[in-house]
Amino acid sequence: MGALPTKLPAPTGARLLLVDDNHKLCRMVKEYLEPLGYDVSLAHTGLDGLERALRDEFDAIILDVMLPGMDGFEVLKRLRAHSTVPVLMLTGRGEAPDRIAGLELGADDYLPKTFSPRELLARLRAVIRRSMVTAALSDKQVQPPVVVGELRIDPSARAVTFQEQPLTLTATEYDLLLALARAAGRVKTREQLLLEVADRDFESFDRSIDVHISSLRRKLGDEPKNPRFIVTIRSAGYMFMKPGAEQPA
């Protein structure tokens, strides 16, 4: 970790849970974040982290993949059965299989454990701000539903129904689906989706959007090779199909 950045303030009183068995790393992260306004709780095993996450209210969770007893993937899987709290996964080497596995299980973002303080703060700020903005909008204004065929999204309640059945999505999946549905019939590039959904700059090697798209397709019962809803536009991005429209060539 380098010098402490000073221009990335946290929401006052934002509560974080850091789950990692590296006590030294935990202390360093806690010492960096708390002066910036974060309230950081620590857990050093998967089971303890899961129990704390389900028992207490947190604005975000930083979750290591490699944990004693119960690894981070299993913690995330069990957590997602009960909670949509934003989760930032820490991967030991930032390898693609770990990143993809975490995103498929419902992580909102990932970070290699070689992260810099600035990168950690930027990712945390993004997921927490997105969650807070959504909550504020839901409390203060009634937003009209977005309806595309059998899909209905109620932004005020942050609820989705598909074929009249509730659809359970992670926070990132919900934001991604809403962005695509609002632009139904129009192509959204990966860069646009990353900025709208992940609130961070596009990196050429970043394929997290693709993993979230795959997860959405599974939940919509979409066939990747012949999708009815989310179509891949080669060398461009993704498009949510309007009912009755033909797939682009």
Buried (B, 14 or more C-beta within 10 A) or exposed (E): BEEBBEEBEBBEEBBBBBBBBBEEBBEEBBEBBEEBEBBBBBBBBBBBBBEBBEEEEBBBBBBBBBBEEBBBBBBBBBBBEEBBBBBBBBBEEBEEEBBBBBBBBBBBBBBBBEBEBBBBBBBBBBBBBBBEEBEEBBEEEEEEBBEBBBBBBBBBEBBBBBEEEEBEBBBBBBBBBBBBBBBBEEBBBBBBBBBBBBBBEBEEEBBBBBBBBBBBBEBBEBEEEEBBBBBBEEEEBBBBBEEEEEEEE
